[in-house]
């Protein structure tokens, strides 16, 4: 059984992110049907395509007495594959593949350095999914003394801050936060208006 943070990876040979023989092979993110990531990664291995599916372990409680440890994709709906341009068709032919991530009809390659950092991070740290946060986005503080307050996420050097505004007195304050302690506020549409 794989250790926490390991991944379904590579060719049928050893696990890792070794480069293919061709110099023009690049890493791409493949968008998949929901919950098909492991099967698609196995298809890629069977087709001798270098693949990388980072997994993490999560304990799920089905009932009060039943606890199950699941291995789930770190990036749901995505599998990484290292291919040359002429191999694009063999990737798209795999059942469950919806497309290769890019702009329009052009696939966008990921950097080898980012892929290697991700692999190294999985080996050394316990990684788990986190909501995608962007500076300028409205977020809610979900832990600590200011739990439940909403504001705008900003970055100052290496720190994250949430700018909280008191509209009544037209003043704002910035509170330092950990990325784990904030979540994006999802706007809800009701009859054409946006509530957030």
BELZIUR-V252786 format. One record per backbone hydrogen bond with DSSP energy under -1.0 kcal/mol. NH is the residue of the N-H (numbers start at 0). CO is the residue of the C=O. E is the energy in kcal/mol with one decimal. If there is no record, write none. Layout:
<<NH/CO/E> <NH/CO/E>>
//
This chain:
<<5/2/-2.1> <7/52/-1.8> <9/50/-4.8> <24/21/-1.0> <25/82/-2.9> <27/80/-2.7> <29/78/-3.3> <30/98/-2.7> <31/76/-2.7> <32/95/-2.2> <35/32/-1.5> <39/35/-2.4> <40/36/-2.4> <41/37/-2.0> <42/38/-2.0> <43/39/-2.4> <44/40/-2.0> <45/41/-2.4> <46/42/-1.6> <47/44/-1.8> <48/43/-2.9> <51/79/-2.6> <52/7/-3.2> <54/5/-1.5> <55/71/-2.5> <57/69/-2.5> <59/67/-3.5> <61/65/-1.6> <67/59/-2.7> <69/57/-3.2> <71/55/-2.7> <73/53/-2.9> <77/74/-1.8> <78/29/-1.8> <79/51/-2.3> <80/27/-2.4> <81/49/-2.8> <82/25/-2.4> <86/83/-2.1> <87/84/-1.4> <90/86/-1.3> <91/87/-2.2> <92/88/-1.4> <93/90/-1.4> <96/93/-2.0> <97/30/-2.9> <98/30/-1.4> <100/28/-2.9> <102/105/-1.9> <105/102/-2.1> <107/100/-2.4> <109/26/-3.3> <114/110/-1.9> <115/111/-2.5> <116/112/-2.5> <117/113/-2.2> <118/114/-2.3> <119/115/-2.6> <120/116/-2.7> <121/117/-2.1> <122/118/-1.6> <123/119/-2.0> <124/120/-2.5> <135/152/-3.8> <136/133/-2.2> <138/150/-3.0> <139/182/-2.9> <140/148/-2.9> <141/180/-3.2> <146/143/-1.5> <147/140/-3.9> <148/145/-2.1> <150/138/-2.4> <151/162/-1.9> <152/136/-2.8> <153/160/-3.1> <155/158/-2.5> <158/155/-2.2> <160/153/-2.7> <161/174/-2.6> <162/151/-3.0> <163/172/-3.1> <165/170/-3.2> <170/165/-1.5> <172/163/-2.5> <174/161/-2.4> <176/159/-2.2> <180/177/-1.5> <181/178/-1.2> <182/139/-2.0> <184/137/-2.3> <187/194/-2.9> <189/192/-2.5> <192/189/-2.2> <194/187/-2.7>>
//
